[in-house]
Amino acid sequence: MSKQQTFPDGLIALALHQASFSDKQLRALLLAVGSLEQALALSPADLASDSLLAVGLSIDQQAELSQIGQQLSQAYELSSLLAQQWQYCLEHNIGILTLHHPAYPALLKQTYDPPPILYYRGNIALLNSPQLAMVGSRRSSQQGNKNAAAFAKTFASAGFTITSGMALGIDTASHQGALAAAGNTIAVLGTGIDVIYPKRNQALYQAITEQGLIISELPLGSEALKGHFPRRNRIISGMSLGVLVVEASLQSGSLITAQCAIEQGREVFAIPGSIHNHASRGCHALIRQGAKLVETVEHVMEELGAWLPSSAQPQQQALSLDISPQQQQLLDQLGFEPLAVDLLQQRINLPMTELMASLVQLELDGLVENVAGCYQRVV
């Protein structure tokens, strides 16, 4: 290959993703030589050296690597599939990062198996912003979705990038909450970046592309296979400072994300729910195992707030400055499960007229909501 000939890393990445190399081999190759272009320039003698022997390329793969280099060097005489995919990326503003790129997420790079290649659409700068992962059940309750959206909106307003998997349920509500705050959000896909899954999230996909960032480690065209999602989960947790599980059953895939977070040394948080709600049992299990119980935004900010600029404060804290001590007392007594007014009155011993007046004002401020005559916190 001519030393003057240069190729975009994204084009080389596309070619190697079409080939027979495993992610482990590509990662080892990148760590050994520094860039994909340098990998293509390796001679058979180089590949047989002690430093590259550990990469584990077979004789056929060594020949394949050389063939790709020759193909690209011949005036971009690409295969029809490679040419088609490269053109698709150019037309749809899809970028491709490799492990050595300066924009590659630093926290993810420190994990034990970072993806060697990441496809992205949107604001690449978000990859190294302070991220909070928010995950949970696909079959979430209405209250779980409300909690996810409200917490995400507050965290995004404070300066966190909300990272999730764009699945139905809690993931979707978390992305929507961040977008509603005009904040930042990242969706990590378990499909190729050109495959929208689930299809009903097409509008959400487009909104995140325009306002946030979408990434995937999978080659273009990869469909939603069961084995893709655990791999995706390690990226969600690996890029984030902590993982907040909003609502999850004991069988929820979000517990895999929490386990990845533990293995990666990240903080794990969980929102409790009713003991009668099967969708909360995963969160309760995490809390028993040491996850921090979260009832308010401050419970997360106590652990992760130092990563934000000192001027950034959650919206809830700003709102609390305008409420009376009596209203704050009410908030302290309310949780995220509906509480009957008479029971609330017993706890704080206020005349009913004063109690109702305070509750109505808190509801107007968006801090509590009325659920069939009972009240509960929103954030």
Wavefront OBJ file of the C-alpha trace (Angstrom):
o trace
v 0.000 0.000 0.000
v 1.273 3.454 -0.837
v 2.283 5.413 2.218
v 0.626 8.490 0.726
v -2.736 6.776 0.373
v -5.086 7.555 3.272
v -8.597 6.342 4.004
v -11.245 7.431 6.492
v -11.225 5.192 9.566
v -14.971 4.798 9.163
v -14.548 3.262 5.725
v -11.950 0.814 6.995
v -14.173 -0.013 9.978
v -17.055 -0.805 7.645
v -14.823 -3.119 5.636
v -13.571 -4.944 8.728
v -17.086 -5.268 10.158
v -18.084 -7.040 6.944
v -15.132 -9.394 7.306
v -14.619 -12.325 9.684
v -12.807 -10.526 12.525
v -14.279 -10.716 16.011
v -14.634 -7.656 18.207
v -11.957 -9.112 20.468
v -9.525 -9.358 17.559
v -10.311 -5.860 16.300
v -9.867 -4.442 19.800
v -6.521 -6.223 20.229
v -5.409 -5.093 16.778
v -6.264 -1.464 17.524
v -4.507 -1.546 20.875
v -1.442 -3.107 19.275
v -0.990 -0.824 16.257
v -3.002 2.341 17.053
v -5.232 2.719 14.003
v -7.075 0.666 11.417
v -5.062 2.175 8.581
v -1.854 1.014 10.208
v -3.436 -2.423 10.598
v -4.070 -2.601 6.858
v -0.440 -1.741 6.160
v 0.905 -4.675 8.203
v 3.027 -7.150 6.296
v 2.912 -10.938 6.832
v 6.151 -10.594 8.797
v 4.542 -7.952 11.032
v 1.539 -10.165 11.696
v 3.841 -13.026 12.658
v 5.740 -10.903 15.193
v 5.447 -11.600 18.914
v 3.558 -8.339 19.529
v 0.807 -9.236 17.055
v 0.730 -12.987 17.495
v -1.491 -12.495 20.537
v -4.155 -10.875 18.352
v -4.903 -14.392 17.183
v -5.508 -13.868 13.459
v -5.719 -17.064 11.448
v -3.844 -17.449 8.163
v -7.117 -16.805 6.317
v -7.749 -13.640 8.357
v -4.235 -12.369 7.679
v -4.901 -12.819 3.971
v -8.291 -11.143 4.386
v -6.689 -8.119 6.063
v -4.188 -7.813 3.226
v -6.967 -8.164 0.656
v -8.984 -5.349 2.240
v -5.917 -3.115 2.146
v -5.360 -3.864 -1.516
v -9.017 -3.301 -2.315
v -9.060 0.134 -0.701
v -5.734 1.155 -2.191
v -6.931 0.509 -5.717
v -8.626 3.871 -6.183
v -11.452 3.001 -3.770
v -12.606 0.018 -5.822
v -15.053 -1.061 -3.165
v -17.265 -4.107 -3.144
v -20.889 -3.290 -3.953
v -22.007 -3.865 -0.341
v -19.205 -1.773 1.130
v -19.801 1.042 -1.368
v -23.525 0.970 -0.620
v -23.010 1.113 3.148
v -20.400 3.861 2.940
v -22.715 5.958 0.802
v -25.562 5.341 3.251
v -23.407 6.602 6.129
v -22.458 9.739 4.219
v -26.052 10.497 3.227
v -27.492 9.908 6.734
v -24.759 11.617 8.764
v -23.615 8.391 10.394
v -20.151 8.656 11.863
v -17.888 5.800 12.936
v -15.464 5.921 15.868
v -12.708 3.495 16.675
v -11.144 2.814 20.039
v -8.216 5.191 19.548
v -10.320 8.192 18.463
v -10.103 11.165 20.892
v -13.921 11.426 21.035
v -14.306 7.794 22.143
v -15.982 7.770 25.606
v -13.163 7.705 28.157
v -15.131 5.845 30.843
v -16.170 3.130 28.400
v -12.587 2.726 27.195
v -11.570 1.849 30.768
v -13.938 -1.143 30.943
v -12.766 -4.687 30.340
v -14.314 -5.101 26.854
v -14.934 -1.729 25.172
v -16.401 -1.953 21.667
v -13.646 -1.479 19.076
v -16.050 0.348 16.757
v -18.984 2.670 17.511
v -21.457 4.013 14.966
v -23.131 7.284 15.889
v -25.711 9.856 14.789
v -26.043 13.212 16.523
v -23.903 15.209 18.929
v -20.669 13.268 19.402
v -19.535 15.584 22.212
v -22.095 13.934 24.515
v -19.994 10.763 24.654
v -17.733 12.367 27.246
v -20.367 14.390 29.095
v -21.398 13.392 32.661
v -23.940 10.635 32.084
v -26.567 9.029 34.294
v -28.038 5.796 32.973
v -31.759 5.328 33.601
v -33.213 1.897 32.856
v -36.136 -0.300 33.769
v -38.885 -2.599 32.637
v -40.346 -2.599 29.139
v -43.717 -3.498 30.692
v -43.646 -0.620 33.120
v -46.550 0.785 35.057
v -48.045 4.185 34.382
v -46.526 5.427 37.635
v -43.127 3.997 36.701
v -43.197 5.897 33.424
v -44.167 9.105 35.217
v -41.335 8.666 37.707
v -38.820 8.011 34.928
v -39.874 11.059 32.915
v -39.933 13.349 35.980
v -36.553 12.241 37.311
v -34.964 12.373 33.851
v -36.312 15.877 33.279
v -34.838 17.076 36.570
v -31.472 15.375 36.070
v -31.204 16.667 32.496
v -32.023 20.180 33.698
v -29.203 19.831 36.235
v -26.670 18.980 33.522
v -26.620 15.197 33.320
v -26.872 13.428 29.981
v -29.547 10.738 30.348
v -28.350 7.476 28.793
v -30.705 4.573 28.100
v -31.554 1.891 25.557
v -34.593 3.299 23.693
v -36.667 0.254 24.645
v -40.363 0.606 25.421
v -41.393 1.525 28.939
v -38.882 3.109 31.318
v -36.199 3.688 28.657
v -38.606 5.591 26.435
v -39.973 7.658 29.330
v -36.421 8.538 30.449
v -35.427 9.767 26.985
v -38.663 11.732 26.707
v -38.118 13.375 30.086
v -34.652 14.550 29.071
v -35.932 15.869 25.739
v -38.789 17.690 27.501
v -36.197 19.566 29.556
v -34.307 20.500 26.364
v -31.534 18.428 27.909
v -29.100 15.838 26.573
v -29.822 12.161 26.057
v -28.015 9.202 24.486
v -29.742 6.096 23.125
v -27.613 2.946 22.901
v -29.159 0.528 20.421
v -29.211 -3.254 20.394
v -29.522 -3.120 16.602
v -27.544 -1.534 13.800
v -27.766 2.233 13.939
v -29.886 2.160 10.785
v -32.480 -0.187 12.321
v -35.133 1.455 14.526
v -36.347 -0.904 17.244
v -39.043 -0.903 18.409
v -40.569 0.591 15.272
v -43.094 2.622 17.259
v -40.161 4.675 18.596
v -39.392 6.108 15.171
v -40.352 9.652 16.248
v -38.251 9.295 19.410
v -35.293 8.058 17.351
v -35.541 11.130 15.141
v -35.849 13.499 18.108
v -32.777 12.006 19.794
v -30.835 12.241 16.537
v -31.609 15.959 16.374
v -31.231 16.846 20.060
v -28.980 14.126 21.466
v -26.968 11.148 20.267
v -27.644 7.613 19.072
v -24.891 4.977 19.098
v -24.457 1.288 18.327
v -21.526 -1.106 18.252
v -23.275 -3.411 15.773
v -22.701 -3.435 12.003
v -25.232 -1.688 9.777
v -28.355 -3.725 9.195
v -28.077 -5.754 12.420
v -31.541 -6.795 13.564
v -32.899 -7.012 17.121
v -31.520 -10.363 18.273
v -31.762 -11.501 21.883
v -27.986 -11.690 22.350
v -27.460 -8.080 21.270
v -29.141 -6.488 24.283
v -26.865 -7.710 27.099
v -23.944 -6.407 25.019
v -25.721 -3.081 24.659
v -26.310 -2.908 28.415
v -22.588 -2.950 29.240
v -22.154 0.145 27.034
v -25.003 1.977 28.792
v -23.434 1.381 32.199
v -19.850 1.712 30.986
v -20.313 5.266 29.709
v -22.216 6.386 32.809
v -21.222 7.520 36.288
v -24.121 5.593 37.758
v -27.220 3.573 36.879
v -30.681 4.390 38.219
v -33.133 1.474 37.963
v -36.573 3.068 38.006
v -38.840 0.017 37.955
v -37.908 -3.596 37.279
v -39.208 -7.095 37.864
v -36.851 -9.862 38.938
v -36.623 -10.992 35.300
v -35.976 -7.533 33.868
v -33.023 -7.047 31.549
v -32.282 -3.821 33.383
v -30.857 -5.931 36.212
v -28.181 -7.018 33.730
v -27.312 -3.349 33.278
v -27.108 -2.968 37.051
v -24.833 -6.008 37.285
v -22.603 -4.576 34.550
v -22.456 -1.335 36.520
v -21.340 -3.177 39.649
v -18.629 -5.020 37.714
v -17.471 -1.741 36.164
v -17.311 0.031 39.517
v -20.258 2.342 38.850
v -22.836 3.571 41.363
v -26.181 1.736 41.370
v -29.430 3.375 42.473
v -32.977 2.010 42.645
v -36.412 3.538 43.218
v -38.574 1.440 45.556
v -42.229 0.708 44.916
v -45.154 -1.090 46.461
v -44.462 -4.541 47.928
v -47.544 -5.671 45.992
v -46.129 -4.542 42.645
v -44.218 -7.309 40.829
v -42.614 -4.627 38.661
v -40.795 -3.265 41.726
v -39.274 -6.496 43.001
v -36.120 -6.134 40.945
v -35.502 -2.718 42.487
v -36.116 -4.109 45.976
v -33.624 -6.926 45.295
v -30.994 -4.400 44.209
v -31.571 -2.331 47.353
v -31.116 -5.436 49.522
v -27.843 -6.077 47.683
v -26.539 -2.590 48.428
v -27.970 -0.282 45.760
v -28.815 3.159 47.097
v -32.522 3.662 47.716
v -33.764 6.715 45.817
v -36.848 8.672 46.802
v -35.736 12.122 45.626
v -33.315 13.627 43.149
v -31.010 14.616 46.006
v -30.320 10.959 46.827
v -28.518 10.640 43.485
v -27.003 14.105 43.582
v -25.341 13.296 46.909
v -23.239 10.685 45.111
v -22.801 12.143 41.621
v -23.476 15.881 41.905
v -19.751 16.675 42.170
v -19.351 15.712 38.498
v -21.581 18.615 37.436
v -20.535 22.270 37.193
v -20.915 23.968 40.581
v -23.574 26.287 39.157
v -25.809 23.387 38.117
v -28.629 22.584 40.522
v -31.593 20.274 39.987
v -34.886 21.931 39.190
v -36.462 20.412 42.295
v -34.039 22.273 44.555
v -34.859 25.573 42.868
v -38.589 24.936 43.264
v -38.230 24.074 46.918
v -36.978 27.583 47.647
v -40.455 28.939 46.913
v -42.476 26.582 49.078
v -43.405 27.098 52.724
v -42.051 24.992 55.592
v -45.512 23.434 55.878
v -45.471 22.413 52.206
v -41.952 21.028 52.599
v -43.193 18.979 55.547
v -45.909 17.544 53.314
v -43.377 16.657 50.628
v -41.189 14.928 53.191
v -44.127 12.730 54.213
v -45.228 11.806 50.692
v -43.623 9.049 48.663
v -44.110 7.737 45.134
v -47.078 5.589 46.079
v -50.518 7.245 46.562
v -51.293 8.138 50.175
v -54.801 8.834 51.463
v -55.374 12.385 52.705
v -56.658 11.243 56.117
v -53.487 9.203 56.697
v -51.379 12.162 55.644
v -53.273 14.368 58.089
v -52.537 11.925 60.906
v -48.823 12.124 60.131
v -48.502 15.910 60.233
v -51.513 16.883 62.380
v -52.781 19.829 60.287
v -56.366 21.079 59.982
v -57.905 19.576 56.863
v -58.525 22.980 55.254
v -54.848 23.951 55.575
v -53.734 20.519 54.441
v -55.857 20.623 51.281
v -54.784 24.178 50.482
v -51.116 23.140 50.656
v -51.703 20.019 48.560
v -53.503 21.991 45.854
v -50.640 24.487 45.689
v -48.045 21.724 45.471
v -50.080 20.119 42.699
v -50.153 23.421 40.791
v -46.360 23.639 41.217
v -46.016 20.195 39.661
v -44.513 18.599 42.776
v -47.383 16.246 43.680
v -50.335 14.705 41.873
v -53.818 13.587 42.825
v -54.483 9.900 42.093
v -58.101 8.963 42.791
v -58.282 11.214 45.824
v -54.850 10.222 47.160
v -51.616 12.179 46.763
v -48.074 11.235 45.814
v -44.839 12.961 44.895
v -43.907 13.516 41.260
v -40.173 14.229 41.843
l 1 2 3 4 5 6 7 8 9 10 11 12 13 14 15 16 17 18 19 20 21 22 23 24 25 26 27 28 29 30 31 32 33 34 35 36 37 38 39 40 41 42 43 44 45 46 47 48 49 50 51 52 53 54 55 56 57 58 59 60 61 62 63 64 65 66 67 68 69 70 71 72 73 74 75 76 77 78 79 80 81 82 83 84 85 86 87 88 89 90 91 92 93 94 95 96 97 98 99 100 101 102 103 104 105 106 107 108 109 110 111 112 113 114 115 116 117 118 119 120 121 122 123 124 125 126 127 128 129 130 131 132 133 134 135 136 137 138 139 140 141 142 143 144 145 146 147 148 149 150 151 152 153 154 155 156 157 158 159 160 161 162 163 164 165 166 167 168 169 170 171 172 173 174 175 176 177 178 179 180 181 182 183 184 185 186 187 188 189 190 191 192 193 194 195 196 197 198 199 200 201 202 203 204 205 206 207 208 209 210 211 212 213 214 215 216 217 218 219 220 221 222 223 224 225 226 227 228 229 230 231 232 233 234 235 236 237 238 239 240 241 242 243 244 245 246 247 248 249 250 251 252 253 254 255 256 257 258 259 260 261 262 263 264 265 266 267 268 269 270 271 272 273 274 275 276 277 278 279 280 281 282 283 284 285 286 287 288 289 290 291 292 293 294 295 296 297 298 299 300 301 302 303 304 305 306 307 308 309 310 311 312 313 314 315 316 317 318 319 320 321 322 323 324 325 326 327 328 329 330 331 332 333 334 335 336 337 338 339 340 341 342 343 344 345 346 347 348 349 350 351 352 353 354 355 356 357 358 359 360 361 362 363 364 365 366 367 368 369 370 371 372 373 374 375 376 377 378 379
